[in-house]
Amino acid sequence: MELYLYSLQKQPLRFNRVAFNSPLFILYSSGTTGKPKCIVHSVGGITLNHLKEHKLHCDIRSDDRVFYYTTCGWMMWNWHVSALASGATLVIYDGNPVYPSEEVLWDLAERSSVTLFGTAAKYLEAIEKNGFIPNKKFALPHLKTLCSTGSVLYPEQFDYVYQAIKSDLHLASISGGTDICGCFVLVTLSLPSIEENAKLQDLVLMLTCLTPTESLFQKSAANSFVLIAFQINRSAFGMMTVNATTMLIGLTLSSVGVMVTMC
């Protein structure tokens, strides 16, 4: 027992130098396009991308306390943990977000002085339908940013956040994907929050929207996109390793390759 307790004592951190493309995270595709596939994300790519998203988009700083309600199987867990690279403190919750009542996450946020609160749009919809009004009990004086993802926020949800949670926070409806373990559209503090709108595309990504009658190649040609396809390395275990030293955005994923836009 003494040896076990000693192993839990504070020990100095030791860092090992690794290559840029060394594996950091292994995530799984959802299976909506076939059998779930393993996607290996690199140390260098994830570190650069998450530092960009946290520090430049979300303004996460060393004195911030970042909370994101997520399971360990969702890419937002990896995104959350990476906030350590910005010097921020993580606030982590393991349990039902509405048990024993809808107050549980907001009580945690207030007691822990959370500055960035992350959740899913469905959670906000659920507590709104239940008639829960957090600001009746929780002032949340330290809360600066509320991020919502998983699905698009409805216009009435924007109203709910500012009326029932806090009127002077930055509401960010963001969207990303497991294939890049990051965001496609994200937040910026220099632009106002507008109902039914995400703020802007992630820095260094070139995005476009297609109507049902447009093709990807027509749209990309009109906007001078550079379209490339690259092969995915497959190991003996069927894993896919995406190695990239340039910021890329995956548009279609198959067993053959990935069609991406690069800027």
PLY file of the C-alpha trace (Angstrom):
ply
format ascii 1.0
element vertex 263
property float x
property float y
property float z
element edge 262
property int vertex1
property int vertex2
end_header
0.00 0.00 0.00
2.83 2.42 0.83
4.41 1.80 -2.55
1.08 2.43 -4.24
0.52 5.68 -2.32
4.06 6.79 -3.17
3.31 6.25 -6.87
0.46 8.74 -6.55
2.67 11.45 -5.08
3.53 14.46 -7.19
6.37 13.60 -9.53
8.32 15.89 -11.87
7.16 15.85 -15.48
9.50 14.25 -17.99
9.16 15.06 -21.68
10.31 12.91 -24.58
11.06 14.49 -27.93
9.07 12.87 -30.74
8.71 13.43 -34.48
6.13 15.87 -35.90
4.08 13.03 -37.39
4.27 10.75 -34.36
0.78 9.54 -33.37
-1.05 11.45 -30.64
-4.74 10.50 -30.85
-6.57 7.59 -32.47
-10.20 8.46 -33.20
-12.91 6.45 -34.92
-15.19 7.55 -37.73
-18.88 7.45 -36.87
-19.72 4.60 -39.23
-22.28 6.60 -41.20
-20.29 5.93 -44.40
-19.57 2.27 -43.69
-17.61 0.31 -41.13
-15.98 2.63 -38.52
-12.35 3.39 -39.34
-9.42 4.29 -37.11
-7.95 7.73 -37.80
-4.51 8.50 -36.37
-3.83 12.17 -35.66
-0.26 13.43 -35.36
1.42 15.27 -32.50
2.50 18.22 -34.62
-0.71 18.65 -36.58
-3.00 18.48 -33.54
-0.78 20.73 -31.42
-0.59 23.47 -34.06
-4.27 23.29 -34.94
-5.56 23.26 -31.36
-3.25 26.07 -30.27
-4.60 28.11 -33.18
-8.22 27.33 -32.34
-7.82 27.89 -28.59
-5.57 30.93 -28.48
-6.48 32.81 -31.67
-10.17 31.91 -32.01
-11.33 31.32 -28.43
-8.85 33.64 -26.68
-7.97 30.95 -24.12
-5.23 32.20 -21.81
-3.17 30.81 -18.94
-5.56 32.16 -16.30
-8.67 30.64 -17.92
-10.64 27.66 -16.65
-12.06 25.65 -19.51
-14.98 23.25 -19.17
-16.50 21.15 -21.94
-19.21 18.62 -21.22
-18.19 15.65 -23.34
-17.65 11.93 -23.24
-14.16 10.52 -23.77
-15.32 9.02 -27.08
-16.16 12.39 -28.62
-13.41 14.39 -30.32
-14.32 17.35 -28.09
-12.63 15.48 -25.23
-9.33 15.64 -27.13
-10.02 19.28 -28.04
-10.71 20.04 -24.37
-7.57 18.34 -23.05
-5.42 20.27 -25.53
-6.30 23.51 -23.71
-3.48 22.54 -21.34
-1.08 23.60 -24.09
-2.38 27.17 -23.67
-1.69 27.02 -19.94
-5.38 26.87 -19.04
-6.88 24.85 -16.19
-9.31 22.07 -17.13
-12.62 21.60 -15.35
-13.88 18.05 -15.97
-17.23 16.48 -15.12
-18.08 12.79 -15.30
-21.76 12.08 -14.91
-25.29 12.90 -16.00
-25.59 16.59 -16.97
-29.13 16.87 -15.59
-28.93 14.66 -12.48
-29.91 15.17 -9.76
-31.18 18.35 -11.44
-30.41 20.73 -14.30
-28.37 22.80 -11.83
-25.45 20.38 -11.68
-23.26 21.79 -14.50
-24.01 25.43 -13.69
-23.22 24.87 -10.02
-19.91 23.34 -11.11
-19.23 26.27 -13.44
-19.85 28.84 -10.71
-17.91 27.02 -7.97
-14.97 26.41 -10.33
-14.92 29.93 -11.82
-15.28 28.55 -15.35
-14.45 31.10 -18.07
-15.30 28.96 -21.14
-18.31 26.64 -20.93
-18.72 24.12 -23.73
-21.71 21.91 -24.40
-23.98 20.52 -27.12
-26.89 22.33 -28.73
-29.18 19.45 -27.71
-28.33 20.04 -24.06
-29.29 23.71 -24.31
-32.49 22.70 -26.08
-33.32 20.16 -23.36
-32.89 22.51 -20.40
-34.83 25.23 -22.23
-37.77 22.86 -22.82
-37.66 21.92 -19.13
-38.04 25.59 -18.24
-34.71 25.80 -16.42
-33.30 29.33 -16.04
-29.69 29.17 -14.75
-29.31 32.90 -14.00
-32.08 32.76 -11.40
-29.55 31.06 -9.11
-26.12 31.33 -10.75
-24.48 34.67 -11.59
-21.48 33.04 -13.34
-19.28 36.14 -12.91
-16.22 34.58 -14.55
-17.95 33.10 -17.59
-16.83 34.84 -20.82
-17.57 32.34 -23.61
-20.17 29.66 -24.20
-19.43 27.22 -27.05
-22.11 24.98 -28.54
-21.57 22.22 -31.06
-22.98 18.89 -32.23
-25.74 20.58 -34.20
-26.80 24.08 -35.23
-28.30 26.40 -32.62
-31.86 27.49 -33.41
-32.62 31.23 -33.30
-34.65 30.82 -30.11
-31.65 29.14 -28.46
-29.59 32.30 -28.98
-32.34 34.21 -27.19
-32.47 31.60 -24.43
-28.72 31.79 -23.75
-28.68 35.58 -23.45
-31.92 35.81 -21.48
-31.66 32.75 -19.22
-27.91 32.16 -18.80
-25.95 35.40 -19.12
-26.39 38.57 -21.16
-22.72 39.58 -21.43
-21.02 36.44 -22.71
-19.71 35.46 -26.13
-21.95 32.77 -27.67
-20.19 30.62 -30.25
-21.96 28.08 -32.44
-19.04 25.98 -33.70
-18.72 22.92 -35.94
-15.94 20.48 -36.69
-15.21 16.84 -37.32
-13.48 13.71 -36.13
-11.52 13.48 -39.38
-9.50 16.58 -38.49
-10.09 16.49 -34.70
-10.79 20.18 -34.93
-13.16 22.82 -36.19
-14.31 23.89 -39.64
-16.18 26.98 -38.45
-15.37 28.65 -35.18
-15.55 31.77 -33.05
-13.86 35.15 -33.13
-14.22 37.79 -30.44
-14.03 40.57 -33.04
-17.43 39.73 -34.59
-20.91 39.81 -33.02
-23.02 36.70 -32.47
-25.82 36.49 -35.06
-28.75 34.10 -34.82
-28.51 31.00 -37.05
-24.91 31.87 -37.97
-21.52 30.45 -37.18
-18.90 33.17 -36.90
-16.33 32.34 -39.57
-14.27 29.56 -41.07
-11.32 28.30 -39.09
-8.11 30.19 -39.82
-6.07 28.81 -42.77
-9.02 26.72 -43.98
-10.79 27.49 -47.24
-14.44 26.48 -47.08
-17.35 26.75 -49.47
-21.07 25.99 -49.39
-22.79 23.99 -52.11
-26.39 24.12 -53.26
-28.05 20.83 -54.32
-27.39 21.70 -57.99
-23.72 22.65 -57.67
-20.79 20.30 -57.94
-17.70 20.54 -55.79
-15.44 20.94 -58.80
-17.52 23.75 -60.33
-17.57 25.63 -57.06
-13.90 25.11 -56.36
-12.90 26.25 -59.85
-14.95 29.41 -59.49
-13.23 30.22 -56.21
-9.72 29.24 -57.33
-9.49 26.39 -54.87
-6.61 23.96 -55.08
-8.03 20.45 -55.04
-5.76 17.53 -54.32
-6.25 13.90 -53.46
-3.77 12.03 -51.36
-3.38 8.39 -50.44
-4.00 7.16 -46.92
-1.39 4.90 -45.39
-2.96 1.70 -44.17
-1.31 -0.45 -41.56
-1.76 -4.18 -41.19
-4.48 -3.43 -38.65
-6.54 -1.40 -41.08
-5.77 1.92 -39.44
-5.63 5.09 -41.48
-2.80 7.50 -40.81
-3.27 11.01 -42.15
0.08 12.78 -42.35
-0.01 16.45 -43.25
2.35 19.34 -42.65
-0.13 21.76 -44.25
-3.53 22.56 -42.80
-6.04 20.46 -44.71
-9.78 20.02 -44.55
-11.27 16.64 -45.44
-14.38 16.77 -47.60
-15.00 13.15 -48.49
-13.46 10.16 -46.80
-13.23 6.74 -48.42
-11.01 3.69 -48.43
-9.09 5.12 -51.37
-8.20 8.63 -50.28
-9.37 11.99 -49.13
-10.45 14.90 -51.30
-9.28 18.06 -49.62
-9.04 21.77 -50.20
-5.80 23.50 -49.33
-4.95 27.16 -49.12
0 1
1 2
2 3
3 4
4 5
5 6
6 7
7 8
8 9
9 10
10 11
11 12
12 13
13 14
14 15
15 16
16 17
17 18
18 19
19 20
20 21
21 22
22 23
23 24
24 25
25 26
26 27
27 28
28 29
29 30
30 31
31 32
32 33
33 34
34 35
35 36
36 37
37 38
38 39
39 40
40 41
41 42
42 43
43 44
44 45
45 46
46 47
47 48
48 49
49 50
50 51
51 52
52 53
53 54
54 55
55 56
56 57
57 58
58 59
59 60
60 61
61 62
62 63
63 64
64 65
65 66
66 67
67 68
68 69
69 70
70 71
71 72
72 73
73 74
74 75
75 76
76 77
77 78
78 79
79 80
80 81
81 82
82 83
83 84
84 85
85 86
86 87
87 88
88 89
89 90
90 91
91 92
92 93
93 94
94 95
95 96
96 97
97 98
98 99
99 100
100 101
101 102
102 103
103 104
104 105
105 106
106 107
107 108
108 109
109 110
110 111
111 112
112 113
113 114
114 115
115 116
116 117
117 118
118 119
119 120
120 121
121 122
122 123
123 124
124 125
125 126
126 127
127 128
128 129
129 130
130 131
131 132
132 133
133 134
134 135
135 136
136 137
137 138
138 139
139 140
140 141
141 142
142 143
143 144
144 145
145 146
146 147
147 148
148 149
149 150
150 151
151 152
152 153
153 154
154 155
155 156
156 157
157 158
158 159
159 160
160 161
161 162
162 163
163 164
164 165
165 166
166 167
167 168
168 169
169 170
170 171
171 172
172 173
173 174
174 175
175 176
176 177
177 178
178 179
179 180
180 181
181 182
182 183
183 184
184 185
185 186
186 187
187 188
188 189
189 190
190 191
191 192
192 193
193 194
194 195
195 196
196 197
197 198
198 199
199 200
200 201
201 202
202 203
203 204
204 205
205 206
206 207
207 208
208 209
209 210
210 211
211 212
212 213
213 214
214 215
215 216
216 217
217 218
218 219
219 220
220 221
221 222
222 223
223 224
224 225
225 226
226 227
227 228
228 229
229 230
230 231
231 232
232 233
233 234
234 235
235 236
236 237
237 238
238 239
239 240
240 241
241 242
242 243
243 244
244 245
245 246
246 247
247 248
248 249
249 250
250 251
251 252
252 253
253 254
254 255
255 256
256 257
257 258
258 259
259 260
260 261
261 262
